[in-house]
Amino acid sequence: MTPILEVENLEVTFNPPTGEVHAVRQVSFELQAGEILGIVGESGSGKSVSMRALLGLTPTSAIVTGSVRVDGAIGSPAESADRVRKMAALVYQNPGAALNPVFTIGFQLGLAAGTTDRAALSALLEQVGLPEPERALDAYPHEYSGGMQQRAVIALALAQEPRLLVADEPTTALDVTTEAQILDLLLRLRDEHDLSIAFISHDLAVIRRISDRVIVLKDGEVVESGATEDVLSNPQEPYTQMLVAAMPGAASPRSIDEEASAPLLELSGVTVDFRRGGRERGTNRVLDGLDLSVRRGETLTLVGESGSGKSTLANAVAGLVPQTTGSITFDGIALVDPAVRKGRRKRSSTRRDVQQRLQMVFQNPLLALSPRKSISWQLHEPQRIHTARDRTERQRCIDEMIDRLELDSTLLDRRPHELSGGQAQRVVLARALLLDPEFIVFDEPTSALDVSVQAAVLDLLAELKRDLGLTYLFITHDLAVARHLADRIAVIRKGVIAELRPTEELFANPHDPYTAALLASNAALSATKVNSTALNSTPSGAQK
């Protein structure tokens, strides 16, 4: 059988002002009809660049060489790009940047599908698990959670009926139940339509579940390849072993003395309503009388499905969305004025006093960074505004922080679009930590990170909390990460807290049926994970 895609000795070289960068070196692979190829590696390893080069989506300044054979027709990457694009669709890692903010989801989906039939478009959204698909057609991207945006992007790709789907971290922003649904959907589409999939991911559990074969990239080179089960069950290369060993597992979080630890953040009766546009006017209630407190010195992890209200709660705490009713206090300071003006609560002037003490790390790093400013400027500016450090001291703090987060100092002169998703996420984390906050709200801070960097960042967060007495509100859909880091876990569903208990108690004996369903979905996915304890030794790289 002739492969639909054969790649030999693919190389991609960039020439930024800082010097030549060899992003991809001598990469070769083939993809059969109906096959799923997993592409794994750390951020900056060349995963996304390799596939974008095949689609002709690299900058014009990039030098791309090698040979590409599409359905038996051979040519250079530039000559073959049109043929690849005609049969392929791309699911981007960053769904917020892939959707146009000024058009409804239905309009954008109609352009991709070449139809205005609302029933057909609703069926596409229903296929990827979006709730109320008919209403979703009239929604704008900013009205979707990160996970819902990702599902809409997958629907846009499927609307083109491709033979090859290039999926660049398509489940990164999804909760475990939706992630399982999307993976099952992709497997079903593969079987029904003989669809080939190039699946880029840093999640080895997902790769093991969905892919037939896998290639492992490091510094732009293939270091190991083969059948997925063979590579992940018995990795031969130290780098692959390190990736396997870095998968998060159960931890023993320190207990918090409930009586000694006073609440640092308190939410009481918080309700948030959003106006609903399109054909159906009215409001959507996202948070519904929610009560929650975070004790000083603890990590409270908030978990739930996409659309449950996790990010809205984080934005309300940060003052980015106004609550309709209720109160939010930080260290006894009211963050909103009780007076209601024109249907909105007036922001308290005291919020300015706690801005440095309360920081937020956003889910979408590229949207949290200015596209026009260098990374160096974006790390200096918050310090200039909120601290008394001079430029020399600010630079010293930046150098120390990027070293702790394993970022290359050459990234400081780049713009955000020149970074990988994982690198951008670490820059946003660095920006928050540079202000020496007391309380940090993390909205999916590790979702874009590969497993080795995720392990390092989680260890760093635990170390910072211990050494500096920090308090965390940590939002995630990854229950393995939640269990690794949290002292207590709050499960949110439809804008209310369904269950709030110490971590190990919740995992051992969930009381709410919704919590039990989440844990069951997580257990099904975790059953595919590689048992890192089967390795004879843990590579030193996993402990960075």
N, C-alpha and C positions, 0 to 999 in steps of 0.2 A: 504494500500500500504506500502510495506517495504521500509524504507529509504535506499538510497545507502550508507549513512555514518551516523553512530551514535557514538557520543563521550560522555563518562561519566567520570567525575571527573579527567580530564586531569591535570597533574601537571608537571612542568618543573623546575628543580633546577640546578643552576650553582655553581661551587665552585672555583671562582678566588682567587688569593692570598689575596685580600682585604676582603674576607669573603663570606659566603654563600648568594646567591641571589635567591629568589623564584620568577622566572619570570612569571610563570603561576600557578594559584591556583584554583583547583576544577572547571575547565571550562567544561560545558556540553552543547551540542547542537546536532541537527540532521539536515540532508540535504536530501530533497526528489529529485527524478529525475525531471529535468526540473525546479528546483527552484533556485533562486538567493538569497543567504544569505549575507547581508551586515555586515561587522565586523568593528566597529569604536572605536576610543579611541585615546588618546594622544600618542606621541612618548614614547616608553618604557612601554606601557600598556600591552604588550604581544600579540598584534595582529599577527605579522609576526612569532614570536616564536611558537605560538600555531599551526599554519598550517605547519611550517617546522618540528615540532616534529612529526606530523602525517605522513609526507613524509619521515621521517628518516634522515633529513638533519641537525639536531643539532649536535654539537661537541660530540665526544665520551665521553668526561668528563661530559656531561649533564646527569642528572638523570631524566628520563621520566617515569611517572607512570599513571595509569588509565586503562580504557578499551575502545577499539575501535571495532565497528561492521561494517564490509564492506559487503554489500549485504547479511546481515543476519549472516555472519560468524564472531564470536567474538574472540578477543584475546587482548593481551597487545599492546601498541603502537609499540614496537619493532617487535612483531610478525606480526602485520598488515601492517607495513610500505611497504613491497613489494607489497601487494595487492593494497594499495592505489596508489603507484607509477605506477602500470600497467594501471590504469584507469585514471590517473590525469596528467595534465601538469601545469607547473608553469610559470607565467609571473612575472619577478622580478621587484622590485621597481627601481633598478639601471640598466638601459639598457646598459650603457657603460661597466659595469663589466660583464654583461651576454653575451656579444659578444666577440669573439676572434679577437684581433686586427690584426693578421697576415693572416687571411683568408677573402675572399670576402663574402659578404652577401649571394650570390648565392650558394657558396660552403657549408656554414653552414646550409642554408635552405635545400639543397639537402641531407645532412646527416640526418636531422630531418625527412624529408619526405620520405627518402629511394628511391629517384629517381634523375636522372640527366636531366629529361625532362624540358627544359627551358620554354616551354609554360605553363606547370603545375606550375612551380615555379613562373613564372611571374604572373600567375593568383592569387596565394597566396598573393603576394605583392600588387597586384591591389585590392584585397579584403580588405586589411587593409588601403587603401588610399594612398599608396606611389606613387608619381608622376613618370612617365617614368619607370615602373617596369622592362622592359627589360634591360634598361641601369643600373638600380639599382642593378641587379644581379652581375654586375662586380665591384661594388663599395665596398670599405672597410669601416668599422664602423666609422673611424675618418672623413670620408667624409660626414657623415650624421649629421644633427642637432640633438639635444637631443630628440625632438619630433619624428623625423624620425627613430632614433634608437629604440625608444619605440615601434613604429609600426612594425619594423622588428622583435623585440622580440615577439610580439603578433603573428606574422606570424609563427615564429618558434614553438610556442606552438600549434597553430591550425594545423600545419602540421602533428602532431601526432594523430589527430582525437580523442581527449580525451573525456571521459564521464564526467569528473570533471575538471574544470578549476579553479585553484587557482590564482587569479589576485591580486597581491600585489602592490597597488597604480598604476594601469596600465595607468591612464590618467594624472598622475602628471605633466609630461613634455609637455603636448599637449595644443595647443591653443583651443579656445572655439569651432571653427568650426570643427576641427579634433576630439576634444573630443566628440562632439555630434555624429560624424560619427562612432567613435569607440564604443560608447555606443549603438547606433542603430545596429551596426554590432553584438555585443555580444547578444543583445536581439533577433536578427534574427537567430543567430546560436542556441540560446537556444530553440527557437520555432521549427526550422527545424530539429535539431538533438537531442532534448530532453536533452540538455546539462545542467548539474548542475554547478553553479558558486559560489565559495566562494570569495566575492569581498571585499578586504581590502582597506579602504580609510579613509582619514581624512576630505574629502570634503562631507559635509552633503547634499549638493544639488545633487551631483552625486549619493550618496547612496539612496536618496529619489526617484530619477528618475529610478534607475535600479533595486533595490532590492525588494523582496517580504517580507522578514523578516529581522530584524536587531538585533544584540547583541552588547551591549556597554561594553567595557572593561576598567577597571581602576585598576592600580597596579596588573595586572594579574588576576583579578576577574571579572566575569560578574555582573554588577550592574543593568542592565535593559535589557529586551529583549521583543520581540513581533512583531506584524505586523508593517512594516516600517511607514506607515501613522500614526498609533496610537502612536508610540513611539516619532516620531519627531514633530507631531502636538500637542501632549499633554504629554510632558516628565514629569515623576513623580519624578525621582531622581534629586537632586541638581546638580550632576555632568553632567547629560545629559542636564539639563537646561542651565548650563554654556557653554557647547559646542554649543548649539543652539544659545545662545545670542552672542557668539563671532564671528559669521559670519560677514565679512566686508560688509559695506554698503556705501552709498553715504556720502561724507564729503564735507566740504567747505574749500578747500585749500586757504591759504592766497594768495593774488594777488601779483604779482611781478611788480615793477615799471620798465617798459621796458627801460625808458631813464636813470634811475639811476643805473640799473644793467648791467654792461658791461659783454660781453661774457667771460667766464672762459675757455671754450673749444670750438674750432671752427674746423669744417671739411669742406673742400672746394674741390669739384670735386673729391672726393675719389672713386677710382675704385679698386676692388680686384678681381683678376682672380685666379682660382685654376686649376692646370693641371688635365686633365681627363685621367685615365688609362684604362686598360682592352682592349676590342675590338675596342673602339672608342677613338682615340687619339684627343688631342686638349685641349681646356680650357673651364671652366665654369665661367661665369661672375656672381659673387655673389653680389657685390656692383657695381653700375653703375653710376658713376659721382655724388655721394651723397653729398649734402650740408646740414649741421646741425650745430647749435650753442646752447650751454647750458650756461645760464646766471648764474652769481655768486649768490649763495644763493637759487636757485630754485631746484625743482625736476622735471626733464623732463623724462616722461615715454615713452618708446618705445614699441609699441605693433605691432603684426603681426603674421601670421601663421608660422608654422614650415617651415624652408627652405627659409624664406623671407630675411634673412641676418642679423637678430638681433644680434646673438652671434658673427658673423664675424665682425660686426661693433665694438662690445665691445672688441674683441681681437685685432683689428687694433688700437684702442685707447690705449690699454695696451702694444702695441708693440709686440704682440705675432704672428701676421701675417703681412707681408709687403704689403702695398698698391701698386698697379701697377702705378697709377697716383694720383695726388692730393696732398693736404697738410693737416696736423693736427697740430694745435698749442694749447698749454696749457699756459694760463696766459701770452700770447705773446711769448712763447718759442716754437720754431719749434721742433717737436718731430722726424722729419726725415730730412735728408740732401737732398736738391734739386738735388744733383748729382746722376745720375743713374750709377750703376756699375753692369755689367753682368746681366742686365735685372731686377735688384732689387734695391730698394732704400736703401741707407746706413743709418743705425740707427744713429741718432744724439748723440754725446757724452753728450749733455745736458739732454738726457732722464734720465741718472743716477741721475741728480740733482732734478728731480721731482718724483722719484720713491716713496718716502715716502709720498709726497703730494697727489699722485694719486694712489689709491688702487682699487683692483677688488675683488669682491666676485663671485666665479664661480657657474655655474648651477649644476655641479656634485660634491658634496662635497667629496665623497670618492676618486675620482680621483685627487682632489686638495690637498689631504693630503698624506704624505708619509706613506705607510703601515708598515714600519719598525720602526718608531719612536713613542714614547709616545705622547699623547696630550700635556702634560706639555712641552716637548722639543719643539714641534711645535709652542707653544705660546711664549716660551722664545726666540727662535732663531731669528725671525724677529726683535724683540726689541734689541737683542744684536748687530745686524748688523746695524740697522738704528737709534738707539737712544743711548744716553749716560747713560742710567739707569744701576745701578749695579743690582746684582741678587736679592737683597732684595726688591728694588724698582720695578723690573720687576714682582716679585711674588705678590707684593701688588696690582699692576695694574691688574694682571691676576685674583686674588681673587675678586676684585671689578667687573671686566667685566663678569665673569662667574655667579656671583650673579645677575647682571642686566639682563642677558640672561636666567636666571632660569636653569642653568646647575648645576649638582651635582658635588661637588669638588672631589668625588671619581673617576670621569671620567678621571682626569688628569693622572692617572697611566695606563690607558688603551691604546690600539692601535685602530686605526680607525675602523677596522673590528668588534670591540667589541661594537660599538655604533649603535644606530638606525639611520635611514636616517635623521630624524629631529635633533637628537643630533649632528650628523656630520655637518649638515648645520649651526647650531649655533656656532660650533667651528670655522668654516671658517669665519663666520661673526665676531667673537671675535678677530681672528687673524688680520683682516683688521683694526678693530676699535682700537686695541691696539697701532697702530702706529700714532694715532692722525692725520689722513689725512684731507685734505681740500676738496677733490673730490673723490667720490666713484662710481665705475661702478658696479651695481648689475645685475648679469645675473640670473634671476629667483631665487632670494634668499629665497623666501617663499614657493616655489613649493613643498618642501618635509616636510613642517611643518603642524602639526594639527592646527585646527582653533583657539584654545585658545592661543597657542604659536604664531601663525601667527598674531593674534590681538595684543599680547604683543610686538612682534618684530616691527610691523608697528608703534605702539605707541612710542616705543623706538627710532626708526629711526627718527620719526617726532620730538621727544624731543631733540635728538642729533643735528639734523639740526638746530633747533631753538636756542639751547644753545651754540653750537660751530660754528655756521655759515657755516655749511657744504653745499656742492652742490652734487646732486645725478643725475646720469644717470641710470634710473631704467628700466630694461628690464623684461617684463612679458607677459604671455598670458592670465592672469586673469584680465579681465576688471573691476571686482569689486575692486580688489586691486589697479589697476591703478587709478580708480576714487577716491578711498579713500586717496591716497597719492600724486597724481600728481598736479603740478601747470599747466603744459601744457602736452599734449599728442601728440606724433609723430607716425603716422601710416606708417609702412614700408611694401612695397610689391615689390617683385622681385628686391630688391636691390636699390630701390628709395623711397623717402618720398612721400607718396600719399597725406598726409594731416597733417598739424601741426597747432594746435589751442589750446586755453585755454580749460581746462578739461570740464567744464560745458557747454561751447558753443558747443564743439564737440559732447557731449552726447545729447544735445538738438536738434542740427540741423547739422548732418554730411553732408558735401558737396560731398565727393567722394563716388561712389557706393560701392567700396570695404569696406570703413569704415562703411557704412550703413549695409552691409552684416554681418560684424563682430558684430556690435551692435545687430542686429536681432538674431544672433545665441546666443549671451550672454543673451538676453532677454528671449529667449525660455528656456534656462537652469535656469535662475534666477526665472522664474515663478514657479519652483518647490521648491524654497527655503522656509524655515519656516520663518514666520513673527515674528521676535523676539520681536516686540513691543506688541505682543499679550500676552506675559508673564506678570504676575503681577508685577514682579520685576526682576532686573538684578542681578544675583549672584555676590558677591564680587570677586569671582575668575576670572571673565571675565575682571576685570579692572586691573589685575596685570600688 
